[in-house]
């Protein structure tokens, strides 16, 4: 059988989803799989417009969400130019509950990749609600990726370390 695998990654524009996208792209390249980027957004029933409240134009909203996701993909792919020719990437914007959409999109996937925490939630929560729902209910393996945080050494520690004599 000559079927190529699929890695699904959920993005929402957060730093966590960017880290997840970067990880998913590299994992898809390692597996020889395609990458499916899914931006899922629950839509309100009404949208605030210049002349008041009205029904939401879903086609316009989908296009905006898809364009934002595509910009993130382009940025991450630019950081890994060697992978862009090896990994076929598709970007989808889907209306609906993010957890439900990602579970649906990953039904036939080899892996679902999510950021540790997205746009919502409380900072004290150990795992975002979307991540928790996906970990508990997905039919494929799920990877939760934390963004890398650069830690700077305080100046006082750095100056003491450089002034300390070498051990004998």
C-alpha positions in Angstrom: 0.0 0.0 0.0 1.4 3.4 -1.0 -0.8 5.6 1.3 0.9 8.6 2.9 0.1 9.3 6.6 -1.4 12.5 8.0 -0.4 14.7 10.9 -3.2 17.1 12.0 -2.3 20.3 13.9 -4.7 22.8 15.5 -3.9 26.5 15.3 -5.5 29.5 16.8 -2.8 32.2 16.4 -1.4 31.7 19.9 2.3 31.1 20.7 1.3 27.6 21.8 -0.2 26.8 18.4 2.8 28.2 16.6 5.0 25.9 18.6 2.6 23.0 17.8 2.7 23.9 14.1 6.5 23.9 14.1 6.6 20.5 15.9 4.0 19.0 13.6 5.8 20.2 10.4 9.0 18.5 11.6 7.2 15.4 12.7 5.4 15.1 9.4 8.7 15.4 7.6 10.2 12.7 9.8 7.2 10.4 9.1 7.0 11.2 5.4 3.5 12.3 6.0 1.3 15.2 4.9 0.4 18.1 7.3 -3.2 19.2 7.8 -3.5 22.5 9.6 -6.9 23.1 11.1 -8.1 26.4 12.4 -11.4 25.8 14.2 -13.5 28.7 15.5 -16.9 28.7 17.2 -19.1 31.3 15.5 -21.5 33.5 17.5 -25.1 33.6 16.2 -24.8 37.3 15.5 -22.1 39.6 14.4 -21.6 43.3 15.3 -21.8 45.4 12.1 -21.5 49.1 11.4 -25.3 49.3 11.4 -26.1 47.0 14.3 -26.3 43.3 14.9 -26.9 40.9 12.0 -26.4 37.3 11.0 -22.7 36.3 10.6 -21.4 36.0 7.1 -19.6 32.7 7.6 -17.8 32.7 4.2 -16.0 35.9 4.9 -15.1 34.8 8.4 -13.8 31.4 7.1 -11.6 33.3 4.6 -10.2 35.6 7.3 -9.5 32.7 9.7 -7.9 30.6 6.9 -5.8 33.5 5.8 -4.5 34.1 9.3 -3.7 30.4 9.6 -1.9 30.4 6.2 0.2 33.4 7.3 1.3 31.4 10.4 2.1 28.3 8.2 4.1 30.5 5.7 6.1 31.9 8.6 6.9 28.5 10.2 7.7 26.9 6.8 10.1 29.8 6.0 12.0 28.9 9.2 12.4 25.3 7.7 13.0 25.8 4.0 14.3 22.2 3.6 10.9 20.8 4.7 8.6 22.8 2.5 9.2 20.6 -0.6 9.0 17.4 1.4 5.8 18.0 3.3 2.5 18.7 1.5 0.6 21.2 3.7 -3.2 21.9 3.6 -4.9 24.6 5.6 -8.6 24.4 6.6 -10.8 26.9 8.5 -13.8 25.1 10.1 -16.7 26.6 12.0 -17.4 24.8 15.2 -16.2 23.9 18.6 -12.4 23.6 18.4 -12.3 20.3 20.3 -15.1 18.7 18.2 -13.6 19.9 14.9 -10.1 18.7 15.8 -11.4 15.3 16.9 -13.3 15.0 13.6 -10.3 16.1 11.5 -8.0 13.6 13.3 -10.2 10.5 12.9 -7.9 9.1 10.2 -4.7 10.8 11.2 -1.5 9.3 12.5 -1.1 12.1 15.0 -2.9 15.1 16.4 -0.7 18.0 17.6 -1.9 20.8 19.8 -0.4 23.7 21.6 -0.3 23.6 25.4 -2.6 26.5 25.8 -4.4 28.6 23.2 -6.2 31.9 23.3 -8.7 31.2 26.0 -8.6 29.8 29.5 -7.0 30.5 32.8 -3.3 30.5 33.2 -3.5 28.3 36.2 -5.1 25.4 34.3 -2.6 22.6 33.7 -3.9 21.8 30.2 -6.3 23.8 28.1 -9.9 22.5 27.7 -9.5 21.7 24.0 -6.3 19.8 24.7 -7.9 17.9 27.5 -10.9 16.9 25.5 -8.7 15.8 22.6 -6.4 13.8 24.8 -9.3 12.0 26.4 -11.3 11.4 23.2 -9.0 11.2 20.2 -8.7 7.9 18.3 -5.1 8.7 17.4 -2.0 9.7 19.5 -2.0 13.3 20.7 1.0 15.4 21.3 0.8 18.6 23.4 3.6 21.1 22.7 4.7 23.8 25.0 6.3 26.9 23.5 10.0 27.3 24.1 10.7 30.2 26.4 14.1 31.8 26.3 15.4 32.4 29.9 17.9 35.1 30.4 20.4 34.9 33.2 20.2 37.8 35.6 23.2 40.3 35.2 24.3 39.7 38.8 24.6 35.9 38.3 26.3 36.3 35.0 28.9 38.8 36.4 29.6 36.6 39.4 30.1 33.5 37.2 32.5 35.2 34.9 34.5 36.7 37.9 34.8 33.5 39.8 38.1 31.8 39.7 38.4 28.5 37.9 38.5 25.4 40.2 41.9 23.9 40.8 
